[in-house]
Amino acid sequence: MDYTPAKDIVIGNPKLIAKKKQEDAAKIAKGPCNGNKCNFNMNPTVSGKKIKDDDEIPQVEKVGIDIGKQIMQARLAKNLKQTDLAKQLNITPDIIRDYENGSAPLNKSLLNQIKRKLGI
């Protein structure tokens, strides 16, 4: 008894299946970058230059805890919640929280808006 391998059973339109195989082969031939030059640099903003001293890193100026306490006291004196003040200024309550904690980056125009609204 001779062994003969079974033929592949094709379900569907043979022309569509052949076209799909050609498209798949073309994708493989183009490679992972679709025929274009690949750029595998995952972080293009890093130049590889090492930072020598801490003074080379720009420090963002923060509001400070003293100003934060003034904002909190003025807000509480007017019986406002952080969310109420934030709505009046069209900002998020997180920004008010950060200003009161003194951890927000200094934005003089926003700080002036808060001070005007609270009457500081």
Buried (B, 14 or more C-beta within 10 A) or exposed (E): EEEEEEEEEEEEEEEEEEEEEEEEEEEEEEEEEEEEEEEEEEEEEEEEEEEEEEEEEEEEEBBBEEBBEBBBEBBEEEEBEBEBBBEEBEBEBEBBBBBBBBEBEEBEEBBEBBBEBBEB
